[in-house]
């Protein structure tokens, strides 16, 4: 059994998942009419952070209400916002991951002294529940609101559990299928797909584990894994990290659309929105999912993804083939032609009100700004120390926090 909650073997090790946000943000970016005008904040200039939090090796952050939670090298700590007063700090072992802060809980994945999932009280840091031997699946553990998805017994073929974030109780559990993948949200609902080599695909609602769709796939044959985009199912066989055979099925009918037998693709094959991509760093080829034929290739850009209405985006030009100041571009998905340039802003998070959070480098430091996705206006929210690369940011209705070596916080 191969658990495809982990990164699939057909995607090349050198091809990284896009840092742009998937789903709604990418669709909303369609309304960007160009780089747009830039304005300063309401004070007439970009303000400095209202709070700067120092820590020993800050690696991650989450927010829940008025609480900001930071994961550091040897501790996890919670701070009250606004103001930044520390509410509590709890020591952690190296390798600990911060999975969630919601519903009054802070959830950690720990590796030492043994694998476990731990729920802390967000107000005090006290341990409320622990499930020894369980690991998050997918690695983020993200499930429907209030639920955490996990594998039992910490093994690749363990049962899939849905845990209540508040209590750690098991809401539902599934036995081990031949192949399983936790799907990204579709229409706002996270789903679980189970594929039997005999040719039956079951799609379940992740909130209840109830089967919401059954598809029979005649003549499926042996496979090593699969992935789904919309009504298209990609199945494949591989040896080590090399793709050998691949096929695409129409889930509306169960009919196989095409199959490439004996094809060797060292660069792998993966979904980039509603299309398929293959290639390696610096060069990507877009493949028609209904025919298996190449459409076009692009060199010097990576991380292709959907943009809506027949468009795609590409980010991160390689230094030896493109100007890094160009940021990202929007492409015609049929031809690969550049139809819009995004400019030297990095999209790092979604904001309420049809907007995106962007960052950009400036001679005086780094700017954090709000991009209005309807008008294209960029409003600078703040200025901080120079970030040599885009930071990791989160935004809630009340605060914005970004971190590299320290955390800068602005009130929204």
N, C-alpha and C positions, 0 to 999 in steps of 0.2 A: 504494500500500500504506500502511495506517495501522497503526502499532505501538501497540497498546493496553496495552503495559506501562506507558506513561506515563498520567497521569490522564486519564480519558475526557472527551470534549468535552460529553457530555450531563449531566454533574454541574455545577451552577452554580458559578461561580468563588467565590461568597461562601459556599457550603456546604462546611464543612471536614470531613475525615474525623475520626471520633471519636478522642479521646485515650485512651479506655478501651481495654483490651486486648481483642482479638478472641478468638473460639474458646473454648478451655477455660476461661479466666478468667470469661468472661461466663456460661457454663453453670454454673460452680461458684457464682457469685454468687446463683443461684437459692436456695441453702440459707440465705441470710441471713435470719434471722427478725425483723429490725428493726435499729435502731441498736445494740442490745446493750450490755452493761455495758462499762465502760472500766477498765482496770487499769494501774498503772505498771509499769515494768520490774522485774526481780528485785532491783535495788538499792534499791527503794523510791522512786525518782524517775527522771525521764528523763535519761540521761547525755548529756553533750556529745559531739561527734564525737571519735573516737580520733585521727583525722588530718584536717587541713584543707589542701588543696593549692591554691596560688595559681597563676594563669596569665594570660597575655595573651589575653583573649577566648576562654575555654574554650567550645567549641561542641559537643563530643560526647565520649563515653567508652565504652570496652569493657573487659571483663575476660576473662582466660584463665588459669586456675589461680591462682597467687599474683601475677600481673601485672595491674596496672590501667593502661590506656592512655588518654591524654587527647589530644584534638585541639585545638590552640590556633590563634590567628590566623596565626602564622608558624612553628609547629613542632608536631611530634607527639612525645610523650614517654611513657616507660614507667616505672612505679613499682612497687617490690617491696612486697607486703603480707604481714603487717602491718608497720607502721613508716613506710611512705611514702618510703623511700630511693629516689632517682631512679636508674634503671638506665641510661637513655640518653635522648638528645634528638636529633631529626633535623629540620633546617629544611624547611619546605614552603612552596609558593607559595599566595597567596590563592585560594580556590575549591576547595582540596583537601578531600575528604570521607573520613571514616573508615568503611570498609565492614564490617570484621570483625577480630576477634582470636580465633583458634582454631587448633588443630593446629600450634602453634608459630609461627604467622605473624600479622603485622599487615598487613592489606590496605587500600591507599589508592586512591582515584580522584583523579587529578590532571588539571588542565586546562592548565597551562603547563609548559614552552613548547608542548606539544601534548597532546592527550588520551591518557591511558594508565592502565592498572591496574598497581599496583606491590605486590609482596609483600616485606615486611621480616622479618628474623629477630627473633622476639619477645624473644630473650635479649640481642641486641646492637644491634638497629636497622639492621644492614647489609642492603642490598638483595640479595634472593635471586633474584627474577625480575621481569620487566617485560614487559607486552604493550602496545606502542605502538599507538595508533589504536583501542583497545577501550574501551567504556564499559559500566558496569553496567546490567543490564536484568533485572528492574525496577530503579528507581533505587537500591534497597538492595542489589541484587545477590544477595539471599538465595536460596539453593538448598538442596538436600538437604545433610546434614552432610558437610563436606569439599569441597563444590563451590561455585563462584561462577558465577552466570549473567551473561553479557555479550553485547553486540552487537559484531560485528567491524566494523572500519573506521570506527567512531564515527558511523555514519549510521543514519537511522531504518529503512532497509530492509536493514540489514546482516544477515549470518548470525548465528544465535543459537549461542553457544558455552557449554559447561560447562567451566570451568577448575578444575583441581586446586589447592586453596588452598596446598598445600605446595610445589608445583613450578611452577605456572602452566601446566602442560601441558594440552592440549585433550583432554578425556575423550570428548566427542562434539560434533557440530555439526549444525545443521539449516539447510537452504536457506530462502529467503524465501517464505512463503505469502502469500496475499492478505491474511489477517488473522490475528493471533496475540495470545494473552493468556497471561501466566504467572499461574496460579491460586493462590490462597491454599491453605495445607495443607488437605487433605480426608482425614480419617481418619489424620492424621499423615504424609501423603504429598503433597509439592508436585507439581503437574501443569502441563502445558503444553497449551493448546488451540489447534488450527489450524483455521480455518474457510475453506472454499473457496466462492466465490459460487455455484458450481454446486450446492451443497447438501450437501456432505460435511463433517462435523465429526470431527476426529481428536483424541483426548485421549491424551497421552503421559505416561509416568512421567519426572519430571525427573531422576531418578538415572541413567537409561540412554537416554532418548529413545525407548524402545520404545513402540509404540502399544498402549494397554490398552483402548481403547474406540473404536468407529466408529459414528457415527450418521448416517443419511441423512435429509435434511430436504426433502421434496418441496415444490416451489413456493416456495422461499426468496426468490427475487427479489433485486434489488440492495440492498445494505446498506453502511453506512459504518463499522460497528463492532458489537461484541457483548460480553456479559458473562454469566457463569454462576453460579447459586446452586443447589446440589444437583442435582436433575433438571430444572431449568428454565433455558432459554436465552433471554436477552433480546437481540434484534437491533434496530437502529435506523438511521435516516437522519437527518442533521442538516445544517444550513447555518450556517456560522460556529459560534456557540455555541448555536443554537436547535434543539431537537428537532422534527423534522417528522413522521416516521412511526416506529412501534414495533410489535413483535410479540413474543409469548412462545411457545416451543415446549416440548413435553414430550419430554425426551431419552430416556425409556423407550420411547416409541413413534415418535418423530420427527414427531408430529402437531402442527400449529399450533393453539394454544388460543384465541388471539384476535389481532386486528390492528387498530390504530388508524391509518387512512390519512388523511393531510392534517391530523392533529392537530398543533397548535403548542403547545409547552410551553417557555416561556422558562426555567422553573425546572429543567428537565432531568428525568431519570428514572434512578434507580439502585437497586441492591439494598441493603436495610437488613435483613440477615439473610435469612430465607426470604420476606420480603415486598418489595414495591417502594415506593420513596418518591419524591415529587416536591415541589417547592416552592422556597423560598428562606430566607434567614436569618430566624428568628423565627416562621416558619410552615411546617409540613410536613404533607403529606397522604400517608396510607398507602393503597396500591393493592393490590387482590387480584391476585396473579400468575396465577391460573387463569382470571379473567374480565376483568381490566383495569378493573374498576369501583372507584371510591374507596370505602374503608371508613370512614375518619374523618380528622379533621385536628386538629392541636395547635398552639397559638400560645404563644409565650414560651419554648419549649424547642427545642433543636436536637440534632443528632447522635444520631438514633435508631439502635438496633441490637438484635440478638437477645439474649434473656435465658434462653430455654429454656422448654419446656412452655407454649407459647402466650403468653409474656410478652415484652415489649420494655423497653428502658431509654431514657431521654432525659436529656441533660445540658445544662449551660451555659444556664441561663435568661438571657434578655436583660435588662439592667438596668432597662429602662423597663416591663417587663411582669411581672416575677417577682422574688422575693426571692432574691438570690444565695446566702444562707446555707442555702437548702434543698438545695443540692448537686444530687443526681440523684434521679430517681424511676423506679419500675418500673410499666409500663403493661400492661393487658390488650390483647393484640394484636388481638382481635376488635372491641373497642369504644373503645379509647384511654383507658379509665378508669384513674385512678391507684390502684394496689393496694398500693403500698409506697413509703415515702420512705427514701432512703438516708442522709440527713443530711449535715452540712457537712464531709464528708471527700472528698478527691479520690483516686480510684484511679489509681496511677501505674505499678505493676509487679506481676507475679506473684511469689509466694514459695513455696518448697517446703512441702509438707504441707497442701494444701487451704487456702491463705491468700493474701491480697492485701496489697500494700504500699499504705498510704494516707498522705496528708499533710493537715494542717489548720492553719489560722492560730490563733494564741493571743496574748493580750496580751504575753506575754514572749518571743515569737518564733514559730517554726513547729515543729510537732510532726511526727515521723515515727512511724508506728505499724504494727502487724501486725493485720490483720483476719482472725479465724478464720471461715472461710466456713461451718463447720458449726454453730458456736454463736453467732456474731455478736459475740463478745468482741473488743474493740479493746485491744490491749496496746501502750502507748507505748514505742517503742524508743529514742527520743532527741529532743533539743531542739537547735535550731540558730538561726541568725539568721533574721530575718523574711524570708520569700519572698513577694513581692507577687503571685505566681502560682505554680501547681504547678510543681515542678522536674522535670527529667528524671532518672530514677533507674534503676539496675540493681541486681539482687541475685543473688548466687551462693550456694553452700552455706556460704561463709565470710565474706562481706562484703556490705555495703550501701553504695552510693555515690549521692549526689544532687548535682546541680549547678544553679546559676543563674550567679552571677558567679564563684564558686569551688566547689570540690568538697569536700563533707563526707563522711567515710567512717566507718562504724561496723563493728565486728567482730560477726558473728552467732554 
